[in-house]
Amino acid sequence: MPAPHSAERIRVNVRLIQVMNHSFPVVNWFLSLIYLLLGDHARARAASLTALRESNDGAMYLATLGCVLARAGERDAAHDVVRILERRSSEQYISPLDMCIAHAGFEDLHASLLWLEKAVGQRVMRVTELGMPLFEAFRHEPKFTACVQRVGLPGRPAASSTSG
């Protein structure tokens, strides 16, 4: 069996997801994360936009779009997403994990960790996502590692590459 984040395993997952029902936002959300991991920002952006539309602008999907935009170099658009999430938070609950994900796109360790610590403190169920490659850039940071351990997720070293 290929390594969990190997290029071969990722391609297999993409093929599996592509045959799934795309009318569920979570399918396109996963697809956007896989494309992001592969460095295919155009497809990641398209899948994120589809997930956002299918979810009727759900915060989880909006945060992921912000992350994708930032990683694609569309920093102004990504900052707009963060501002939208901040504005919405005055009217509805926005998970601190979603704010963490939006900031993770910029690889802004300080802001991401502040939101992550809030998410852990609030016992946000989705903190299990910390094991996802989206957070790979933070694995070497002691505060991130402490949060991962605090919620009881198995730690793993930062990956050196997605190939193999």
Rosetta blueprint (number, residue, H / E / L):
1 M L
2 P L
3 A L
4 P L
5 H L
6 S L
7 A H
8 E H
9 R H
10 I H
11 R H
12 V H
13 N H
14 V H
15 R H
16 L H
17 I H
18 Q H
19 V L
20 M L
21 N L
22 H L
23 S L
24 F L
25 P H
26 V H
27 V H
28 N H
29 W H
30 F H
31 L H
32 S H
33 L H
34 I H
35 Y H
36 L H
37 L H
38 L H
39 G L
40 D L
41 H H
42 A H
43 R H
44 A H
45 R H
46 A H
47 A H
48 S H
49 L H
50 T H
51 A H
52 L H
53 R H
54 E H
55 S L
56 N L
57 D L
58 G L
59 A H
60 M H
61 Y H
62 L H
63 A H
64 T H
65 L H
66 G H
67 C H
68 V H
69 L H
70 A H
71 R H
72 A L
73 G L
74 E L
75 R H
76 D H
77 A H
78 A H
79 H H
80 D H
81 V H
82 V H
83 R H
84 I H
85 L H
86 E H
87 R H
88 R H
89 S L
90 S L
91 E L
92 Q L
93 Y L
94 I L
95 S L
96 P H
97 L H
98 D H
99 M H
100 C H
101 I H
102 A H
103 H H
104 A H
105 G L
106 F L
107 E L
108 D L
109 L H
110 H H
111 A H
112 S H
113 L H
114 L H
115 W H
116 L H
117 E H
118 K H
119 A H
120 V H
121 G H
122 Q L
123 R L
124 V L
125 M H
126 R H
127 V H
128 T H
129 E H
130 L H
131 G H
132 M L
133 P H
134 L H
135 F H
136 E H
137 A H
138 F H
139 R L
140 H L
141 E L
142 P H
143 K H
144 F H
145 T H
146 A H
147 C H
148 V H
149 Q H
150 R H
151 V L
152 G L
153 L L
154 P L
155 G L
156 R L
157 P L
158 A L
159 A L
160 S L
161 S L
162 T L
163 S L
164 G L
